[in-house]
Amino acid sequence: MDVIRGDGSLLKEIDLAPANEHQEVLQNVAVILDTVQNSCPMFRDLGLPGGSLHRPQNVVENMLVGYIYDQIEEYEPRAVVADIQFEHDAATGRTIPLVYLQEVETDNE
């Protein structure tokens, strides 16, 4: 089971030619989690909404779960999501999504 943190840590050393399809899918999910909607020209719907400031934590988490499932289903259907959890950074106030992938469906399987 792969865990992808939505804090951009996987994208610090982005690989434009991943070694295999599995790595490509992990990187694509990380891009989805680290992109704010309306910030990517030609793909305005890609990413997570940025308008959750000043909302209760449980409301933000419930809203993000739906967006994360929808975004992965639309933009990276090869990833099968098992669970979504959240970490909270008290210093910055950030909510960091943790996406647990059950499997990655590739053409080789």
C-alpha positions, 0 to 999 in steps of 0.5 A, a space after each residue: 500500500 502506497 501513502 501519498 502526502 499532500 504536502 508536496 514532499 513527493 514533488 521536490 524531485 519531480 521526474 518527467 520520465 518516471 521509471 515505470 507506470 507505478 511511479 508515474 501514477 504516484 507522481 500524478 496523484 501527488 500533483 493533484 493533491 498539491 495543486 490549487 484549483 484555478 491555478 493551472 491554465 487549460 486545466 482549471 478544474 484540476 486540484 483541490 479548492 483553496 477557499 476553505 479558510 476560516 471554516 471548521 476543521 471537520 467541514 474542511 476534511 469532509 469537503 476535501 475527501 469528496 474532492 480528492 476522490 473525484 479528482 483522482 477518479 477523473 484525472 488518474 483513474 489508474 489509482 485505486 484509493 483505499 483510505 484518506 486521512 489528514 494530518 494537521 500542522 499546528 505551526 502553519 495551520 495546514 491540513 495535509 491529506 494522506 491518500 492511501 492507495 490500495 493498488 495501481 492498475 497498470 496495462 501490464 496487469 
